[in-house]
Amino acid sequence: MRWRVTARELKRKLGSFAQQPAFNEAAIWAQHLYLSGMAGSLFSLDDEFISERCFEWFIFDYPVAGKETIIEIYRQAASGLNDQEVALLEWWRDAPSAFYEVKAVGDQDVLLEDVLTAKTFHVRGFENPADVTQGSILYLRVLRVGEEYEFSTTGISLPPEVKDTLLSWLKRDFAAFKRLAGRRKADWTNYFRQRAHRITAWAATLGSGGQAGGKGEDIWGERLNTLIFLLEEHILREIIRSRVRRERWKEFFGRVVRETNGEDAPGATQDKGRKAGFEGFSWSRPEYAEVARLVAKDLKKRGKHKQVGEGLKLWFRFCTLNAPAVRKVAVWAAAIVYAIARLEGNRAVKQERLAAEYGVSVSAVSVKYRLLRRSLGL
């Protein structure tokens, strides 16, 4: 019972952690990849199921910072974890969504067997007993909780008769993955993690009575499948190259976790050389705080009191991710005010007018605005 209570609370913490504003850009890319991979199978799945699976994939499998996932970042950054939480995170980070055959069903537990490895799992606490029948095949993530296991989220249930088709298709697709990904990444764990969004689509097609491909091709055809795979690999490489240094992520998210756990009060003065907060934010450099002061003053002068918080969040997030060198605070302040106006759809605020008000060049404001937009996915 203690394990299950700890696991439930840890899932809640991971969900809250993944919704931090600094992850917004990564979440947009992850959602794009996930939904595009599911393609035509969306019609057979409801929106709530898709959103739940996408969010879970984002936490467990998606490379947010470099090659690290949300769960790995949280494990490195969080302080005050107890022994059970440390053990759960260690177990969970290597648990991909996979296919399991139901071998036996009890009142509140079920015995599963991995269709590839034949490893068995004793799972408790499932929510939909009607979907778990002996012989059926489930596609989901199984998480270790003490000496037992739990389902991470809702799964896809397949009839027993598709098992041979499923195994044939998995082996064929894994061979394609191995050929395209290279030997270093070509193991089943990486396959299930990187192809989870695609596999969900294929499993949904099988579960709805469709065919997951002919004898020599998958449901999209080999050429199109190869092209999509290469495109996704390119996108992920670009995301990894553009990420900030690992240490900066760890420092930032460590502070976020401490604040989430109530260990630091918002806006409190930090002991590690941080400047005291302005408008509830703690700025790592005096010039960052000065930009924030100008932005708040400008927005209030324009009667945009409700937008002050949004403007400072935007600037705080940009500083955290990029640690910019600020030579002219006025340029950055003008760019942020312009960005807030654009986000509101307010085209009355012009770069030329802002540049004149702040005594800076239009081109400088334009350059800083483009940096903000590109870095934060505005």
C-alpha positions in Angstrom: 0.0 0.0 0.0 2.9 2.4 0.8 4.4 1.8 -2.6 1.1 2.4 -4.4 0.5 5.7 -2.4 4.0 6.9 -3.2 3.6 5.9 -6.9 0.3 7.8 -7.2 1.8 11.0 -5.6 5.0 10.7 -7.8 2.8 10.5 -11.0 1.1 13.7 -9.8 4.5 15.4 -9.3 5.7 14.3 -12.7 2.6 15.6 -14.4 2.9 19.0 -12.7 6.6 19.1 -13.5 6.0 18.4 -17.2 3.6 21.4 -17.4 6.2 24.0 -16.5 6.3 26.9 -19.0 9.9 26.1 -19.9 8.7 22.9 -21.5 6.2 24.6 -23.7 8.3 24.6 -26.9 9.3 20.9 -26.4 5.6 20.0 -25.8 4.6 21.6 -29.1 7.1 19.6 -31.0 6.2 16.4 -29.2 2.5 16.8 -29.9 3.3 17.5 -33.5 5.4 14.4 -33.9 2.9 12.2 -32.0 -0.2 13.3 -33.9 1.4 13.3 -37.3 2.7 9.7 -36.6 -0.9 8.6 -35.8 -2.2 9.8 -39.1 -5.4 8.2 -40.3 -5.8 6.1 -37.1 -7.1 9.2 -35.2 -10.7 8.4 -36.3 -10.8 5.2 -34.3 -9.6 6.8 -31.0 -11.2 9.4 -28.8 -9.6 12.7 -28.0 -9.2 12.0 -24.3 -7.3 8.8 -25.0 -5.0 10.4 -27.5 -4.2 13.3 -25.2 -3.5 11.0 -22.3 -1.2 8.8 -24.3 0.6 11.8 -25.9 1.2 13.4 -22.5 2.5 10.1 -21.1 4.8 9.6 -24.1 6.1 13.2 -23.6 7.0 12.5 -20.0 8.6 9.0 -20.4 10.0 8.9 -24.0 10.4 12.3 -25.6 14.0 13.8 -25.6 13.3 17.2 -24.1 16.8 18.3 -23.1 19.4 16.8 -25.3 18.7 13.1 -25.1 17.1 13.4 -21.6 13.4 12.8 -21.0 11.2 14.6 -18.5 11.5 11.7 -16.0 15.3 11.8 -16.3 15.5 15.6 -15.8 13.1 15.3 -12.8 15.2 12.5 -11.3 18.4 14.6 -11.6 16.9 17.9 -10.5 14.5 17.0 -7.7 15.7 17.3 -4.1 14.3 15.6 -1.0 13.2 12.4 -2.8 12.7 9.5 -0.4 14.1 6.0 -1.1 10.9 4.8 -2.6 10.6 7.7 -5.0 14.2 7.2 -6.1 13.6 3.5 -6.7 10.4 4.2 -8.7 12.1 6.7 -10.9 14.9 4.3 -11.6 12.5 1.5 -12.6 10.2 3.8 -14.6 12.7 5.5 -16.8 13.5 2.2 -18.6 9.9 1.1 -19.0 8.6 1.6 -22.6 5.1 0.9 -23.9 5.0 -2.6 -25.2 2.7 -5.6 -26.0 1.6 -8.0 -23.3 -0.6 -11.1 -23.5 -3.1 -11.6 -20.7 -2.3 -15.1 -19.2 -4.7 -15.0 -16.2 -7.2 -12.6 -14.7 -8.3 -12.3 -11.1 -10.7 -9.9 -9.3 -8.1 -7.1 -8.9 -5.0 -8.4 -10.6 -3.9 -9.8 -13.9 -0.9 -11.9 -15.1 0.8 -10.5 -18.2 3.5 -11.9 -20.5 5.6 -9.8 -22.8 5.0 -11.1 -26.3 8.6 -10.7 -27.2 10.6 -11.6 -24.1 8.0 -13.9 -22.4 8.8 -12.1 -19.1 5.7 -12.1 -16.8 4.3 -9.3 -14.7 1.8 -9.3 -11.9 -0.4 -6.2 -12.3 -2.9 -4.8 -9.8 -5.4 -2.0 -9.8 -6.6 -1.8 -13.4 -9.7 0.3 -14.1 -11.5 -1.5 -16.9 -11.8 -5.3 -16.1 -14.0 -5.8 -19.2 -11.1 -4.9 -21.5 -8.8 -7.4 -19.8 -9.7 -10.9 -20.9 -7.6 -13.9 -21.0 -5.7 -14.3 -24.3 -6.1 -10.7 -25.3 -3.1 -8.5 -26.1 -2.6 -5.1 -24.4 -0.5 -2.3 -25.7 0.5 0.0 -22.8 3.2 0.8 -20.3 3.7 -1.3 -17.2 5.3 0.4 -14.3 7.0 -1.4 -11.4 5.6 -0.5 -7.9 7.4 -2.4 -5.2 7.1 -6.1 -6.0 4.0 -5.6 -8.2 3.2 -3.6 -11.3 0.6 -1.1 -12.4 -0.7 0.1 -15.8 0.7 3.6 -16.5 -2.3 4.7 -18.5 -5.2 3.4 -20.6 -4.1 0.9 -23.1 -5.2 -0.6 -26.4 -6.7 -4.1 -26.3 -6.3 -6.4 -29.2 -8.0 -9.8 -29.8 -6.0 -13.0 -29.4 -6.1 -13.9 -33.1 -3.9 -10.9 -34.2 -0.9 -12.2 -32.2 0.9 -13.8 -35.2 0.2 -10.8 -37.4 1.4 -8.5 -34.7 4.7 -10.4 -34.1 5.4 -10.5 -37.9 4.7 -6.8 -38.2 6.8 -5.9 -35.2 9.8 -7.8 -36.4 9.6 -6.4 -39.9 9.2 -2.8 -38.6 12.1 -3.3 -36.1 14.3 -4.5 -39.0 13.5 -1.2 -40.8 14.2 0.8 -37.6 17.5 -1.0 -37.2 18.5 -0.3 -40.7 17.6 3.4 -40.5 18.7 4.2 -36.9 22.0 2.4 -36.9 23.3 -0.3 -34.6 24.0 1.9 -31.5 20.3 2.8 -31.1 18.8 -0.4 -32.6 17.5 -2.3 -29.6 13.9 -3.1 -28.7 13.7 -0.5 -25.8 14.8 2.4 -28.1 12.5 1.0 -30.8 9.4 1.1 -28.6 10.3 4.5 -27.2 11.0 6.2 -30.5 8.2 4.6 -32.5 5.6 4.7 -29.7 3.4 7.2 -31.6 3.5 5.1 -34.8 2.9 1.9 -32.9 -0.1 3.4 -31.2 -1.6 4.1 -34.7 -0.9 0.6 -35.9 -2.3 -1.0 -32.8 -5.4 1.1 -33.1 -5.8 -0.1 -36.7 -5.5 -3.7 -35.6 -7.8 -3.2 -32.7 -10.5 -1.7 -35.0 -10.4 -4.7 -37.4 -8.1 -3.1 -39.9 -4.8 -4.4 -41.4 -1.5 -3.1 -40.3 0.1 -3.6 -43.6 0.5 -6.1 -46.4 3.2 -8.7 -46.9 6.0 -6.4 -47.8 4.9 -3.0 -46.5 3.4 -1.2 -43.5 0.2 0.7 -43.7 1.8 3.7 -45.3 4.1 1.9 -47.7 7.9 1.4 -47.2 9.1 4.5 -49.1 6.8 6.9 -47.3 7.5 5.3 -44.0 11.3 5.6 -44.6 10.9 9.3 -45.5 8.8 10.1 -42.4 11.3 8.3 -40.2 14.2 10.2 -41.6 12.3 13.5 -41.2 11.6 12.7 -37.6 15.2 11.8 -37.0 16.3 15.2 -38.5 13.8 17.1 -36.4 15.0 15.4 -33.2 18.6 16.1 -34.0 17.9 19.8 -34.5 16.0 19.9 -31.2 18.9 18.3 -29.4 21.5 20.7 -31.0 19.5 23.7 -30.0 19.0 22.7 -26.4 20.7 24.6 -23.6 23.6 23.0 -21.6 22.6 20.1 -19.4 23.8 21.9 -16.3 21.6 24.9 -16.9 18.5 22.7 -17.2 19.4 20.9 -14.0 19.9 24.2 -12.1 16.6 25.6 -13.4 14.4 22.6 -12.9 16.0 21.9 -9.5 14.7 25.3 -8.4 11.3 24.6 -10.0 10.9 21.4 -8.1 11.9 23.0 -4.8 9.3 25.7 -5.3 6.7 23.1 -6.3 7.4 21.2 -3.1 7.1 24.4 -1.1 10.8 24.5 -0.1 11.3 28.0 -1.6 8.7 30.8 -1.5 8.1 32.4 -4.9 10.2 35.6 -5.2 12.3 34.8 -2.2 15.9 35.9 -2.1 18.3 33.2 -3.1 21.5 32.4 -1.2 23.5 31.6 -4.2 24.2 35.0 -5.6 20.8 35.6 -7.2 19.4 39.1 -7.3 16.2 39.6 -5.2 13.0 39.1 -7.1 11.1 41.7 -9.0 7.3 41.2 -9.5 7.7 37.7 -8.0 10.7 36.6 -10.1 14.3 36.0 -9.1 16.7 37.2 -11.7 20.2 35.8 -12.0 21.7 39.1 -13.4 20.9 42.7 -12.5 20.4 43.6 -16.2 17.7 41.0 -16.5 15.8 42.6 -13.6 16.2 46.0 -15.2 14.6 44.8 -18.4 11.8 43.3 -16.4 11.3 46.7 -14.6 11.1 48.5 -18.0 8.6 46.0 -19.4 6.4 46.2 -16.3 6.5 50.0 -16.4 5.7 50.1 -20.1 2.8 47.7 -20.0 1.2 49.4 -17.0 1.5 52.8 -18.7 -0.4 51.3 -21.7 -3.1 50.1 -19.3 -2.0 46.4 -19.8 -1.8 45.5 -16.1 -3.0 41.9 -16.7 -0.2 41.4 -19.3 2.6 42.4 -16.9 2.8 38.8 -15.5 2.8 37.3 -19.0 5.5 39.6 -20.2 7.8 38.8 -17.3 7.1 35.1 -17.6 8.1 35.3 -21.2 11.3 37.2 -20.4 12.2 34.9 -17.4 11.7 31.8 -19.5 13.9 33.2 -22.3 16.7 34.2 -19.8 16.6 30.7 -18.2 16.9 28.9 -21.5 19.4 31.2 -23.2 21.2 33.3 -20.6 21.5 36.2 -23.1 24.2 38.8 -22.9 22.2 42.1 -22.4 24.1 45.2 -23.6 21.1 47.5 -24.1 18.2 46.8 -21.8 16.0 49.1 -23.8 16.2 47.0 -26.9 15.1 43.8 -25.0 12.3 45.7 -23.2 10.9 47.0 -26.5 11.1 43.5 -28.1 9.2 42.0 -25.2 6.5 44.6 -25.3 6.2 44.0 -29.0 6.0 40.3 -28.6 3.2 40.6 -26.0 1.3 42.8 -28.4 1.7 40.3 -31.2 0.6 37.4 -29.0 -2.6 39.4 -28.2 -3.2 40.1 -31.9 -2.7 43.8 -31.3 -1.2 45.2 -34.5 -1.5 48.8 -33.4 1.9 48.5 -31.6 4.6 49.0 -34.2 8.3 48.2 -34.0 9.1 51.7 -35.4 7.1 53.5 -32.7 8.6 51.3 -29.9 12.1 51.9 -31.2 11.6 55.6 -31.2 10.1 55.6 -27.7 13.1 53.6 -26.3 15.7 55.4 -28.4 17.0 52.4 -30.2 17.1 51.2 -33.8 14.2 49.4 -35.4 16.5 46.7 -36.7 17.8 45.9 -33.2 14.2 45.5 -31.9 13.4 43.3 -34.9 16.4 41.0 -34.3 15.6 40.6 -30.6 12.0 39.9 -31.3 12.9 37.2 -33.8 15.2 35.6 -31.1 12.4 35.6 -28.6 10.0 34.1 -31.1 12.3 31.4 -32.4 13.6 30.4 -28.9 10.2 30.2 -27.2 8.1 28.9 -30.2 5.9 32.0 -30.2 
